[in-house]
Amino acid sequence: MKNITLKIDDQTYRKARLLAAERGTSVSAMVREILVRVAAGEEDREARRIQALEELFREADARASARPTPLVPLTREEIYAERLR
């Protein structure tokens, strides 16, 4: 386990100590719990994002129709032709 040092104002620290005492824990334990939850939330969010992208790709693949000829990318001139009109 790693030790870290935090700098917070006196009023916030006093409030945190009172809250920790009410909960029967320490300020360090409360901070550790908060950091664990935040880190887990980031991992969960990333996992949900990846799952959503995979579902999107599966849906796109399911809707895609087979083309007899491959798509040909537009040329630079074709892309900008509308802007020049």
VEXSESE-609974 format. One record per residue (C-alpha): residue number from 1; chain; y, x, z. Coordinates in steps of 0.2 Angstrom, whole numbers. Each point is the difference from the previous one (the first is absolute). Example, Ala and Ser with C-alpha at 12.3 -4.5 7.8 and 13.67 -1.06 7.14 Angstrom:
BEGIN
pos, unit, yy, xx, zz
1, A, -22, 62, 39
2, A, 17, 6, -3
This chain:
BEGIN
pos, unit, yy, xx, zz
1, A, 0, 0, 0
2, A, 17, 6, -4
3, A, 16, 0, 11
4, A, 16, -6, -7
5, A, 18, 0, 7
6, A, 11, -15, -3
7, A, 19, -1, 3
8, A, 6, -17, 5
9, A, 15, -6, 10
10, A, -1, -3, 19
11, A, 1, -19, -1
12, A, -14, -2, -13
13, A, -11, 12, 11
14, A, 4, -10, 16
15, A, -5, -16, -9
16, A, -16, 7, -8
17, A, -5, 7, 18
18, A, 3, -18, 7
19, A, -10, -8, -14
20, A, -14, 13, 2
21, A, -1, -3, 19
22, A, -1, -19, -3
23, A, -15, 3, -12
24, A, -8, 12, 11
25, A, 1, 15, -12
26, A, 11, 15, -4
27, A, 14, 2, -12
28, A, -11, 13, -9
29, A, -14, -12, -2
30, A, 12, -14, -7
31, A, 7, 12, -13
32, A, -18, 6, -4
33, A, -5, -18, -3
34, A, 15, -4, -11
35, A, -3, 15, -11
36, A, -18, -4, -2
37, A, 4, -17, -5
38, A, 13, 6, -12
39, A, -12, 12, -8
40, A, -13, -13, -1
41, A, 12, -12, -8
42, A, 4, 13, -14
43, A, -18, 3, -3
44, A, -3, -19, -1
45, A, 15, -2, -12
46, A, -6, 13, -11
47, A, -18, -7, -1
48, A, 7, -17, -4
49, A, 11, 7, -13
50, A, -15, 9, -8
51, A, -11, -16, 1
52, A, 14, -10, -8
53, A, 2, 12, -15
54, A, -19, 0, -2
55, A, 0, -19, -1
56, A, 14, 1, -12
57, A, -9, 12, -11
58, A, -16, -10, 0
59, A, 10, -16, -4
60, A, 8, 9, -15
61, A, -16, 7, -6
62, A, -8, -17, 1
63, A, 14, -8, -10
64, A, 1, 14, -13
65, A, -7, -5, -17
66, A, -9, 12, -10
67, A, 11, 6, -15
68, A, -7, 4, -17
69, A, 12, 15, -1
70, A, 9, 9, 14
71, A, 18, -3, 4
72, A, 12, 12, -8
73, A, 14, 6, 11
74, A, 18, -4, -6
75, A, 10, 15, -7
76, A, 16, 5, 8
77, A, 10, -8, -14
78, A, -9, -17, 2
79, A, 3, 0, 19
80, A, 19, 3, -2
81, A, 2, -10, -16
82, A, 4, -16, 9
83, A, 14, 9, 10
84, A, 8, 5, -16
85, A, 2, -17, -7
